[in-house]
């Protein structure tokens, strides 16, 4: 795998064309992202079984996702500051060990309260992991390869959503939901060995990387990137959280799995494209992704009665969304400069606030105006996001990343 020339696997550094991404190490971080995203979303796939086994209603059991997101949102910034001087490898091992313990407790717990504590602890581990993963990937490679390195690592998100959740749901239905969480413990244990053996250590950013949030927000470009993150992720989750209800309202309830598969496949394609061009086309990719998302929700708003049009719209949505984590984390780190880790921690916090907020806002819209309001509300949210991306042409979303000098073509 490391010997193949692919957009994600081949590096061009300062025109030399000889440096390559350390794929064995980066794929360990990709697996960490996969584990983080899957741990967060798996309860949605096994919710009825969990609620029945623990003796609570499905709405109460659904708070397992909310508690996780809150644990991440509340701890990302303080943990990033408190551990700024820690070696990155030790910190990543601690986060993955936290997942192993939390998922083990979840798998064996017979108490709803204990399960919620374990889910909160998993969220804390996620806050620690998300705040360091992008910066860790950047520190493994020279500047011209940093965008590609982050794109490799962020592949774990769409893989978790498009493959991990369906597979975990199937495992839960076949062998019980506890087996699904037990398998994630096994993945975490194997990942600890992988990281210990093959991932190089890197020093923490120290005092510079743990700059006060206020000082970081004052840096040119940081606030536009964070604003786009909040609005873009909120828009996505308003629709994604209730996509099953949206499709059911338009007579396509039986096609939800197919729609999500289309979304997953196009999201993976988006990651590939972004990984190939992020270092010299960051601005174009950010604008293009936002426009694709806007076109997709417009099609959903006006043509939801046509199944082919819906699948086209979902495909465009995936193309607009899949590369977003890589683009936003790269842009935040570049704008943050010496305070990149603080910028990343704030981004993680806003990301999780937007995820939780998407469910709340979407639920309010669903109850007040029905599914027809979902797509139009997303379009309203995307408008200021597009304006912010276009306006931040010098700092935030520049055409070429700072410090990168690459030829026009590979």
N, C-alpha and C positions, 0 to 999 in steps of 0.2 A: 504493500500500500504506500509506503514512504517513497518508493522508487518511481511512482507514476507521476507524470506531469499533468496536473489538473489545476483549475483556477484556485482551489483551496489548498492544494498540496505543493504548488510550485511557487517559489518566491523570487522576486526580482528586487534586488537591493542596490540602490544607487547605480543602476545600469549594469551591475556586474553579472546578474542572472545566475549566480552560483549558490547563493544561500537558499536554504530550504526551511520550511516551517518544521519545528520539532513535533511531528504529528503524534508520536506515542505519548508525549507529555500533554499536548493540547487535547487529545482525545480523552485523557483522564479527566480534564476539566470539563469537557463536553458531557461526560458521563455524570459528573457532579451536578451540572445544570439539569440534565435529564432527571436525576434522582430528586432534585429540589422541586422541579415543576410537577413531577408525577406524584410526589408525596402531598403536594398542595391540592391537586385536582382529583386524585383517585376516589375520595369519599363520594363524589358526585356520581360515580359509576356503580357504587355498591351501597348507595344510601338506604334503600328499603331493607336490605339484609342487616345492615348495621343498626338501624333504628329498631327493628324487630328483636334483634338479639340483646340490645341494651335496654329495651323496654321504654323507649321514648318515641315521640312523634317524629315524622320526617322533617318537619320544619325545625325542630330542636336539634336533630342530628345534622341538619344542613349547616348549623353554626360551627361544625368542625372545620369547614373551609374558612369561615369568618374569623375564628379564633386564630387560625394559622396566619392569615393575612395580617391581623392586628399584631401578632407577635413579631412578624417581620417589620411592619411599618414602625412600630414603637422602639425597636432595638437597633435598626441598621445604623443610624447616625451615632448614638452613644457607643455602640460596640466598635464601630470603625475608629472613633477617636481614642477609645481606651486601648485598642490593640494596634495602634499605628506603628509602634516600635517592634512588634512581634515579627519574626521570620514568617514569610507567607506560607511555607510548607507546613509548619507547626499549626498555624491557624486553620488551614484547610483541613488538616487531619482532625483537629478538634471539632470542626463543623460537621464533617462526615461521621465522626463518632457520635455526635449528638443526634444525627438522623438514625443511626443504628439503634441507639437506646430508645429514642422516641417511637420508632416504628415497632420495635419489639414490645414495648409497653402497650401500644395500641393493639397489637395482634393478640395479646394475652389478657387484656383488661376485660373484666366483667362489670365494670362500673362506668356509668356515663361521665361522672365527675372526673375520674382518673383519666379517661380517654380524652376529655377536654384539656386536662393539664398536659398530657402527652402531646396533643396537637399544638398547644401553645409553645411547648418546648421545641417542637419541630420548627415552628415559625421563627423562634429565636435563632436556631441553627441556620435557617434560611437567610435571615437578616445578616448574619455573620458571613455566610457564603457569598450571597449576592454582592455584598459591599466589597469583596476582595477579588472575585473571579476575573472580571474584566481587566483590572489593574495587574493581576498576576500574569494573565496572558500577554499583556503589553510588555511586561518586564522580561519575558522569555525571548523576545525577538527584537531586531533593529527597527527603528522608526518606520521605514517604508513598508514593513510587514505587519504593523500593529493592527490595522483594520482587518486584514485577512485573518489574523490570529483570533481576534474577537469573533469574527464571523464563524470560524470553526467551532469555537466554544459555544456560541449561542445556538448552534444547530440542535443542541439538546432540547430546546423549548418546543419547536414544532414536532420533533420526533416523539417527545413525551405526550403531546396533545393528540397527534394523529395516529400514533401506534401504541404508545404506552398505556393510555387510558382505556382504549378498547380491549387491549390484551389483558390488562388488569381486571377489567369488568368481566371478561370471559372467564378468567381464572377464578374470580370471586363467585360467579354463578355456578361454576363446575365444582370447585373444591371448598367454597366458603370464603367470605371476605377476609377472614383472619389469615388465610393462606396467601392472599395478595399482599398484605402488609408484611407477612413473614418473608416473602420473596424479596421485598424491598430491603429488609434487614440484611438478607444474603448479598444483595447487590452492594449495599453500603460496606459490608465486611470485605468483599472482594476489592472494592474501590480503595479501601484503606491500604491494602497490600500493594495495589497498582501505584498509588501515589507515593508510598514510601519507597518503592523500588525504582520508579522511572521518572518521577517529576522532580526537576531540579529546584533547589531552594532559592529564594530571592529575599532580600531584606525588605522590611516594611518601609513605607515612605518617611517614617519618623515625624518630626514636628511639622514639617512643611505639608505632608499629606494629611495631617490632622488639623489643618487650619480651621479657625472658627467658621461656622456656617455663614455668618453675615459677611465675612471677608471674602469667602468663596463666591457668594451670590453677587458680590460687587464686580467680579471679574467679567470683562467683555465676553459676551456669548453664552455665559452659563445660564442666565435667566431665560433667554429664548429657548434654549434646548430643554430646560426643565418645564417650561410652559407647554411646549409641544408634546413632551412626554405625558404630562398630566391629561391634556385634552385628547390626545390621540388614543391613549390607552383607555380612557373613560369612554370614548366613542366606540371603540372596539368591544368593550365588555358590556355596554348597554345592549348591543345587538347579539353578541356571541352567547351571553348568558341566557337569552330568551329565544334563540334561533329555533329551537324545537317548537315552541309555542307559535312563533311567527309562521313557520312552515305548515303547522297543523291548521292554523286559521285560514290558510290559502289552499287547503286540500292536499298538502304534500307531507302530512305527518309521517307517512310510511317511508319517506325518502330522506329522513334526517341523517341516517347513517351514510347514505351516498353523498349527500351534500357535505358532510363533515370530511369524508374521504377526499372529495374534490378540493376542499379547503386545505387539507393537510398536504396533498400532493403539490398544489401550487405554492403553498408556503415553503416547501422544501426547494422548489425551483427558485423562488425569490431569494432564499438564503444563498443558493449557488451563484446567482447573478450578482448579488450584493458582495459576496466574498471575492468575486473576480474583479470588481471595479471600485470598491469602497475607498481605496486610498487616493484615487485620482478623480473620482466622480461622485464624491459624497453628496454634494449639493444636488446634482441631477437626480441621484437615486432617491434622496429625501423628498424632493418636489414630485418626482414621478410616482413614488409610493403613495403619497397623500392624494394625488390626482386619481390614481387607480382605485383607491378606497372610496373616494367621493363618487366616481363613476359607478362603482359597484352598488353603493347604497341608493343611488338615483335609479338604477335599473330595478332594484328590489322595491323601491317605493312606487314606481309606475308600472312595473310588469310582473308583479308577484303572482299573477294568475297563470303565467306561462312557465311550465316546468323547464323547458330548455333555456329560457331567459334567466330563470333563477339560478341554474347551474353555471351559466356564464358569469352571472353577477358574483356568485360565491367564489368562482375561480379567480376573478379579478380582485376580489377582496383578499384572498390568500396571497396573490402576487404583491398587493400593497402592504400586507401586514407582515409576511414572513421575515423580511429583512429588517424590520423596524427595531427589534432589540439591538442588533449589531450597529445600526446607524446611530441610534440614540445614545448608546453607551460609548461609542467611539467619539461622537461629537461632544458629549459631556466631559470625557476624559481629556480631549484635546483643549477644550475651552478652559478646563480647570487647571491645566498646566501642572505646577508643583503641588497644587491642591486637588489633584485628580481624584484621589480616594475619597475626599470629602464630597466632591461633586457626585461621585458614584453613589455614595451613601444616601445623599439627598434624592437622587434619581430613584433609587430602590424604594425609598419611603414613599415618594409620590406615585410610583408605579403601583404599589400595593394599596395605597389610598384610592387610586383610580379603579383598581380591580374591585375593591369592596364597594366603591361608589357606583360602579356600573350596575351592580346587582340592585342597589337601592333605587337609583334613578330609573333604571329600566322597569323595576317593579311598580314604581309610582306611575310611570307612563302607561304601563300595561293595564293597571287598574283604572286609571282615569280616562284614557282615550283609546285603549285597545292596541292590538299589534300594529295597526296602521301608522301609529305615531312613532314607532321605533326607528324606522329608516330615516324619516324626515328629521327627527331629533339628532341622529348621528350626523346628517348632512350639515345641520346648524353648528354642531361642535367642530366639524372638520374645517369650516370656513376660516375661523381665526387661526387654526393650526397652520393652514396653508399660507396665510398672510405672514405669520411669524417665520416660517421657513424661508419664504421668498425675501423677507426683509433682512434676515440675518445672513447676508451674503459675505460679509467680511469676517465676522466672529460668530461662531455657532454652527453655521452650515456653509463653509467655504467650498469652492469647487475642488480644491486640492488640499489635503490635510497638511498642517504646519510641519515643516521639516522633511516633506516628501518630495523627492525629485525623481520622477519616473518618465521614461519615454512614452510617446503617445500610444504605441502598440507594443505588446509583448513579443 
